[in-house]
């Protein structure tokens, strides 16, 4: 009997997980997709089982199989939807070659949004050239888990908490595993309190100074030579935020860095560029806004508008998450304390 490579030790049919004061009850459902056909099974599962993984993430279930016999484990109300979707995709797999767009369309038609639970974030490890990267502390682990399970992610907090570094690491792993076809690094070209004047060179040379932190992370994980080659082939693309208008980004990992310096219009424009098979990570520090005083940050506005939208994750970092020199955390705390005092007394910053 053909095996799809996702077979795992069968979970118990019923399980209760205590989550703080709540209890989530999981059940299992087992069924066969007939007729048995190895080629059709591979079409259903997708490259590296990407289609099954997408169903798992969107529905909040686990899918295991031996050949055409499938076992779904998860919250009881999610199991019928998952089985129905698998059967619909199985029918389509017998007639056409499935891609992620087809899977997304089936999910959209079924109104299938991921069921949010209070499960503890799984330990996510990222394999890159320099070795294995894991989150340090609860917030970094939550951040990595959110990136692995959501299409749009916000990482917000002070400098040195690993927001950009971990996003780039996740992007590099997704590229190496073939889950995406390209990396797109985006940043608003806003001067940090300094008037730099006219910058010579082509577009990449003009934007390079603003994207140096992203380059540094890429060099560390891939090596300079490989990064240069991928840039030449446009597998890695560097783009100022203003140049994203009108595009639709499919099968891409997109990182918007320094998002606190976006306008409301720019943030909305960026978030609506995301296409099928893509992951977006938005990072920013609300204490380092370089916009004119009268202009509201697009990141701050997005927090207010999107906090209740399903499928979007928010991870908030604090000074205790800083992984740079210990003085950095103390500096962050000192500024936070001053800002809190100014707010309480009504003093101007």
C-alpha positions in Angstrom: 0.0 0.0 0.0 1.5 3.4 -1.0 2.6 5.6 1.9 2.6 9.4 1.7 5.4 10.0 4.2 3.2 11.7 6.9 2.4 8.6 8.8 3.0 9.0 12.5 2.3 7.2 15.7 -1.5 7.2 15.9 -2.7 9.5 18.6 -5.3 8.4 21.1 -8.9 8.7 19.9 -9.9 11.0 22.7 -7.7 13.3 24.8 -8.2 16.2 27.2 -5.6 18.9 27.4 -5.6 21.3 30.4 -4.9 24.8 29.3 -4.7 27.1 32.3 -8.3 27.1 33.5 -9.8 25.8 30.2 -9.9 22.2 28.9 -9.8 21.4 25.1 -11.1 18.0 24.1 -9.6 16.4 21.0 -11.0 13.5 19.1 -9.9 11.5 16.1 -11.6 10.4 12.9 -10.4 7.8 10.5 -11.5 7.1 7.0 -10.3 5.9 3.6 -10.2 7.8 0.3 -11.1 5.5 -2.5 -10.0 4.3 -5.0 -6.4 3.8 -3.8 -4.1 5.6 -6.2 -0.5 6.5 -5.4 -0.3 9.2 -8.1 -3.6 10.8 -6.9 -2.4 10.6 -3.3 0.8 12.5 -4.1 -1.3 15.1 -6.0 -3.5 15.6 -3.0 -0.6 15.8 -0.5 1.3 18.3 -2.6 5.1 18.8 -2.8 6.6 17.9 0.6 3.0 17.4 1.9 2.4 21.2 1.6 -1.3 20.8 0.9 -1.9 18.7 3.9 0.2 21.1 6.1 -1.9 24.0 4.8 -5.1 22.2 5.8 -3.7 21.5 9.3 -2.7 25.1 9.9 -6.0 26.5 8.7 -8.3 24.0 10.4 -6.3 23.5 13.6 -6.1 19.7 13.2 -3.4 17.1 12.7 -3.5 14.9 9.6 -1.8 11.5 9.4 -2.1 8.8 6.8 -1.0 5.4 5.6 -1.6 5.3 2.0 -5.2 6.3 1.3 -6.3 5.8 4.9 -6.4 9.1 6.8 -6.6 9.9 10.5 -7.6 13.4 11.6 -7.1 14.5 15.2 -8.3 17.8 16.6 -11.3 19.6 18.2 -14.5 17.7 17.5 -16.2 20.5 15.5 -13.2 20.7 13.1 -13.2 17.0 12.1 -16.2 17.0 9.8 -15.0 20.1 7.9 -11.5 18.6 7.5 -12.9 15.3 6.2 -15.3 17.1 3.8 -12.4 19.2 2.4 -10.1 16.2 2.0 -12.8 14.3 0.1 -13.5 17.3 -2.1 -9.8 17.7 -2.8 -9.5 14.0 -3.5 -12.2 14.2 -6.1 -10.3 17.2 -7.8 -7.0 15.3 -7.5 -8.4 12.7 -9.8 -9.2 15.2 -12.5 -6.5 17.9 -12.3 -3.1 18.8 -10.8 -3.7 20.6 -7.5 -1.7 23.6 -6.4 -1.9 25.8 -3.3 -4.3 28.2 -5.0 -6.8 25.4 -5.5 -6.5 24.4 -1.8 -6.9 28.0 -0.7 -10.0 28.3 -2.9 -11.6 25.1 -1.3 -10.8 26.5 2.1 -12.4 29.9 1.3 -15.5 28.2 -0.2 -15.9 26.2 3.0 -15.5 29.3 5.1 -12.7 27.4 6.9 -10.7 29.6 9.2 -8.2 28.2 11.6 -9.8 27.4 15.0 -7.8 29.4 17.6 -7.1 27.6 20.8 -4.9 28.2 23.8 -2.4 25.5 23.0 1.1 26.2 24.2 3.2 27.1 21.2 5.3 24.2 19.9 9.0 24.4 20.0 10.0 25.5 16.5 13.5 25.0 15.4 14.9 26.6 12.2 17.7 24.9 10.2 20.0 27.3 8.4 23.6 27.4 7.2 24.9 28.5 10.6 23.1 25.7 12.4 19.8 25.4 14.2 18.0 28.5 15.5 15.5 28.3 18.3 13.5 31.0 20.2 15.1 32.3 23.4 12.3 32.7 25.9 8.5 32.4 25.7 7.9 35.4 23.4 10.5 34.3 20.7 9.1 30.8 20.8 5.6 32.1 20.4 6.8 34.4 17.5 8.3 31.5 15.6 5.3 29.3 16.2 3.0 32.1 14.9 5.0 32.6 11.8 4.8 28.8 11.1 1.0 28.8 11.6 -0.2 32.1 10.2 -0.1 33.8 6.9 0.3 37.4 8.3 2.3 38.1 11.4 3.1 41.2 13.4 6.2 41.3 15.7 6.3 44.4 17.8 8.7 45.5 20.4 12.0 47.2 21.3 15.3 46.9 19.5 17.4 43.8 20.0 14.5 41.4 20.7 15.1 39.3 17.5 12.0 40.4 15.5 13.8 40.8 12.2 16.5 38.1 12.7 13.9 35.4 13.4 11.7 36.5 10.6 14.6 36.3 8.1 15.5 32.9 9.6 12.0 31.6 9.0 12.1 33.0 5.5 15.4 31.3 4.6 14.1 28.0 5.9 10.9 28.3 3.9 13.0 29.0 0.8 15.4 26.1 1.4 12.4 23.8 2.0 10.7 24.9 -1.3 7.6 26.2 0.5 8.1 29.6 -1.2 9.8 30.6 -4.4 11.3 33.9 -3.4 12.0 36.3 -0.5 10.9 39.9 -0.7 12.4 42.3 1.8 10.5 45.6 2.2 11.2 48.7 4.2 9.9 52.3 4.1 12.6 54.7 3.0 12.2 57.1 5.9 15.2 59.0 7.2 15.8 58.5 11.0 15.9 62.1 11.9 18.7 62.9 9.5 18.5 64.5 6.1 20.7 62.4 3.8 20.0 64.4 0.7 20.3 62.9 -2.8 21.7 59.3 -2.9 23.5 58.3 -6.1 23.2 54.9 -7.8 20.5 52.6 -9.0 17.4 51.7 -7.1 19.1 48.9 -5.1 22.0 51.2 -4.1 19.6 53.9 -3.0 17.6 51.6 -0.8 20.5 49.5 0.5 21.3 51.7 3.5 17.8 51.4 4.8 17.8 47.6 4.4 21.2 46.8 6.0 19.8 44.9 9.0 18.0 42.5 6.6 21.2 42.0 4.6 23.2 41.4 7.7 20.8 38.6 8.8 20.8 37.1 5.3 24.6 37.1 5.1 24.8 35.3 8.4 22.4 32.6 7.4 23.2 32.0 3.8 26.7 33.5 3.2 27.5 36.5 1.1 28.2 34.6 -2.1 24.8 32.8 -2.1 22.9 36.0 -1.2 24.5 37.8 -4.2 23.6 34.9 -6.5 20.0 34.8 -5.3 19.7 38.6 -5.7 21.0 38.3 -9.3 18.3 35.7 -10.0 15.6 37.8 -8.3 14.9 34.9 -5.9 15.7 37.5 -3.2 14.2 40.9 -4.0 14.8 44.2 -2.2 12.0 46.7 -2.6 11.1 50.0 -1.0 7.6 50.0 0.2 6.4 52.6 -2.3 7.2 50.2 -5.1 4.9 47.5 -3.8 1.7 49.1 -5.1 -0.2 47.1 -7.7 1.6 43.8 -7.1 0.2 40.5 -6.0 2.7 38.3 -4.2 2.1 34.5 -4.6 4.4 31.8 -3.2 6.6 34.4 -1.5 7.9 35.2 2.0 7.6 38.9 2.5 9.1 40.9 5.4 8.2 44.5 6.1 10.8 45.9 8.5 10.6 49.2 10.4 6.8 49.2 9.9 6.3 51.9 12.5 7.4 54.3 9.8 4.6 53.4 7.4 1.6 55.6 6.8 -1.9 54.2 7.2 -2.3 54.0 3.5 1.0 52.3 3.0 0.2 49.6 5.6 -3.2 48.8 4.0 -1.5 48.7 0.6 1.2 46.3 1.8 -1.2 43.9 3.6 -3.5 43.6 0.6 -0.6 42.5 -1.7 -0.5 39.0 -0.1 -1.4 36.2 -2.5 -1.8 32.4 -2.3 1.0 30.5 -0.7 2.6 33.5 0.8 3.7 34.5 4.4 4.1 38.0 5.5 5.9 39.2 8.7 5.6 42.9 9.8 8.1 44.1 12.4 8.3 47.4 14.1 9.1 49.3 17.3 6.4 51.8 18.4 8.9 53.8 20.4 11.1 54.7 17.3 8.6 56.4 14.9 10.4 58.8 12.5 7.2 60.1 10.8 6.2 63.7 11.1 4.4 64.4 14.4 1.0 65.0 12.9 1.1 61.7 10.9 -0.3 58.5 12.5 1.8 55.4 12.2 0.4 52.7 9.9 1.6 50.1 12.4 -0.3 51.7 15.3 -3.4 51.9 13.2 -3.1 48.3 12.1 -2.9 47.2 15.8 -6.2 49.0 16.4 -8.0 47.7 13.3 -6.7 44.1 12.9 -6.4 42.8 16.5 -9.7 40.9 16.1 -9.1 39.5 12.6 -8.8 35.7 12.5 -5.7 34.4 10.9 -3.4 37.3 11.8 -1.0 36.9 14.7 0.5 39.5 17.0 3.6 39.0 19.2 4.6 41.7 21.6 8.2 41.8 22.8 9.4 43.4 26.0 12.7 44.6 27.3 13.3 41.2 29.0 13.3 39.7 25.5 16.3 41.7 24.4 19.2 39.4 23.3 21.8 42.1 22.8 24.2 43.5 25.4 22.6 43.6 28.9 22.8 47.4 28.8 20.3 47.5 25.9 17.5 46.2 28.1 18.4 48.7 30.8 18.4 51.5 28.3 14.9 50.4 27.0 13.6 50.3 30.5 15.0 53.8 31.3 13.3 55.3 28.3 10.0 53.5 29.0 10.1 54.8 32.6 10.7 58.4 31.4 7.9 58.1 28.8 5.5 56.8 31.5 6.4 59.7 33.8 5.9 62.2 31.0 2.5 60.7 30.2 1.4 60.8 33.8 2.5 64.5 34.3 1.4 65.6 30.8 4.9 66.8 30.0 5.9 67.1 26.3 8.5 64.5 25.2 
